[in-house]
Amino acid sequence: MKATFEVDKVSVSHRLKEVDLTIPSGRCIHILGPNGAGKSTLLNTLGAIVPATAGQVLLNQRPIEAWPLPVLASFRSILAQHSEAVFSVSVADYLSFFSHDEQSIVPTMLEKALEVGGYFSQSINRLSGGERQRVEICRSLMQVWPAIEQGEAVLLLDEPLQGLDIRHQYGFLALCTRLCELGNTLILSCHDISLSANYGQDIIFMKHGQVTSYGAVGEVMTAQNLENTFDCHFAVKERDDFLEIQVCAPIVG
Ligand SMILES: Nc1ncnc2c1ncn2[C@@H]1O[C@H](COP(=O)(O)OP(=O)(O)OP(=O)(O)O)[C@@H](O)[C@H]1O
């Protein structure tokens, strides 16, 4: 079963305004927009955490609120922007709650990208912000790992790159590409425009609770769209396979 979203004129009071989107399965979609644009709200509405006050979200033609929670939880995972406090358990114990494998706690593909094995004996509450974020990304993916292996997962990640050092940012983005190649659908919010330009397949630009532009990176990653979204001057240059994004200055007045 491949996951497809149809978002039909979805509003959430004072937070989202008449959002229309069709999101096919197997894509790696980055949501970009300034603070307060509605990125987290959109992710939470797609994930059935925040209900729409008008319009409808369909997941595989079925209203999102009509999915039984245990079924939804078997293939849809959410990484929240701020992780909840956890009891003082070791990282190994924490992750083992979400493990589907008796041989090793963390799947090899995740360990290669996130390198959490070195923290197994440490208490989760004593990790640095970035270390904790890697553990939380790992947890969110392990939660639906059988669906990921089948290429049927929907991964909704709110600012997953937050706090990651450069090595783990690139490791994680390469992992995202691999997960989408398997057929999984990945939707994440991000504040690093250059990384999104080069690692996202599709971009959703948001501002003031509305989607201002949505499409393949090559079509929508234009200086005009960036300026409209962020109120800054931009230069976009294509170099070989690489899109170079320069922020020149905020638009004044
Ligand atoms: N629980 C809530 N109840 C009411 N309004 C909220 C709630 N959470 C967020 N908002 C408001 O909704 C708007 C969109 O917030 P949202 O968190 O979706 O933005 P965002 O694009 O994810 O921002 P950021 O980049 O700062 O994380 C903001 O104006 C915010 O103040």
PDBQT file of the ligand as one rigid body, heavy atoms in Angstrom, charges set to zero:
ROOT
HETATM    1  N1  LIG A 301      -1.099  25.188  19.679  1.00  0.00    +0.000 N 
HETATM    2  C1  LIG A 301      -1.327  26.334  19.034  1.00  0.00    +0.000 A 
HETATM    3  N2  LIG A 301      -2.469  27.033  19.203  1.00  0.00    +0.000 NA
HETATM    4  C2  LIG A 301      -2.724  28.173  18.562  1.00  0.00    +0.000 A 
HETATM    5  N3  LIG A 301      -1.861  28.731  17.674  1.00  0.00    +0.000 NA
HETATM    6  C3  LIG A 301      -0.715  28.088  17.447  1.00  0.00    +0.000 A 
HETATM    7  C4  LIG A 301      -0.379  26.859  18.102  1.00  0.00    +0.000 A 
HETATM    8  N4  LIG A 301       0.840  26.445  17.663  1.00  0.00    +0.000 NA
HETATM    9  C5  LIG A 301       1.237  27.378  16.789  1.00  0.00    +0.000 A 
HETATM   10  N5  LIG A 301       0.316  28.356  16.660  1.00  0.00    +0.000 N 
HETATM   11  C6  LIG A 301       0.393  29.537  15.779  1.00  0.00    +0.000 C 
HETATM   12  O1  LIG A 301       0.192  29.080  14.450  1.00  0.00    +0.000 OA
HETATM   13  C7  LIG A 301       1.066  29.753  13.545  1.00  0.00    +0.000 C 
HETATM   14  C8  LIG A 301       1.870  28.717  12.773  1.00  0.00    +0.000 C 
HETATM   15  O2  LIG A 301       2.750  28.062  13.699  1.00  0.00    +0.000 OA
HETATM   16  P1  LIG A 301       3.667  26.857  13.247  1.00  0.00    +0.000 P 
HETATM   17  O3  LIG A 301       4.286  26.304  14.492  1.00  0.00    +0.000 OA
HETATM   18  O4  LIG A 301       2.885  25.941  12.392  1.00  0.00    +0.000 OA
HETATM   19  O5  LIG A 301       4.751  27.631  12.357  1.00  0.00    +0.000 OA
HETATM   20  P2  LIG A 301       6.139  27.107  11.758  1.00  0.00    +0.000 P 
HETATM   21  O6  LIG A 301       6.142  27.509  10.312  1.00  0.00    +0.000 OA
HETATM   22  O7  LIG A 301       6.341  25.684  12.064  1.00  0.00    +0.000 OA
HETATM   23  O8  LIG A 301       7.157  28.041  12.539  1.00  0.00    +0.000 OA
HETATM   24  P3  LIG A 301       8.706  27.816  13.025  1.00  0.00    +0.000 P 
HETATM   25  O9  LIG A 301       9.558  27.906  11.797  1.00  0.00    +0.000 OA
HETATM   26  O10 LIG A 301       8.916  28.985  13.923  1.00  0.00    +0.000 OA
HETATM   27  O11 LIG A 301       8.794  26.509  13.732  1.00  0.00    +0.000 OA
HETATM   28  C9  LIG A 301       1.900  30.713  14.383  1.00  0.00    +0.000 C 
HETATM   29  O12 LIG A 301       1.367  31.996  14.254  1.00  0.00    +0.000 OA
HETATM   30  C10 LIG A 301       1.753  30.211  15.803  1.00  0.00    +0.000 C 
HETATM   31  O13 LIG A 301       1.778  31.251  16.719  1.00  0.00    +0.000 OA
ENDROOT
TORSDOF 0
